């Protein structure tokens, strides 16, 4: 017991000796070598309610896997939106060091820097597979980490929903004119595009959308995909469910870490955290893809009306999106730098995916009965 107390009292951020019980420390051999790594206790603020086990699950995957891979010596506890900080203030808390890390979406913070949207998703941008290609092997993650460094933060992709749905409306939206004056919850640059199409844009954390829609404080809302939207109860507050979510073709959720805390970690813990984040990135996407179809069937059986956006709205939204990017690039050198690199990558991968993915989908997926 003396050795346990010695380790606990000298380790970084140690608040408990509980994790040491599993280590069976000895004076010799490989186990003692393992125990030379410090005990680290972190808190992770998130933007999600725990009821959304898919997206909150991204945070849980990181925390669980980091703990397992360090035999409990590096433990991170995830917290739901509002438990430590409000859901849309995770970056602020990580930047301030209120928490060591967070799990959130970069596009909630475009008011601080519009280029943060690239780390999540842009209207008419990249799907999940393309987004991962850009982030991991197309210079995207380096570009985003450069921006986050100005906040004293480092980010890692840590989840993706796949292409989202186009939101819930209390009445049918057939034309751009029907959008005029509509109050809609929609964050990110998608919100800015909707604003240009006449929408009165609101940004609310996930856990607050249902009440706002049900009480009529907003006329429309988007969250994510059928599985999550059903969990939030959005189908009980609005009947018309549109697709596709042209503003979020493949949104990346991300782990954000206070840079000073990150630099205090042993290299081994940094690598373990990065590995756990990458596992969360894949696992969340796989989970959504496995769950969404059945959820959509349940929604349709319950009376939800599924409607595709009209070509007029799609074309107007695409035109407004490209105009927005060009205007942002003209006035913001950081946005311009990321945008030009991202745009070039998008053109190339679109060309490739027209040959492989799209030609396959157009034959096999589109014609499946
Ligand atoms: Ca969304």
Boltz pocket constraint, residues with backbone or C-beta under 6 A from the ligand:
constraints:
  - pocket:
      binder: B
      contacts: [[A, 164], [A, 165], [A, 222], [A, 223], [A, 224], [A, 248]]
      max_distance: 6.0
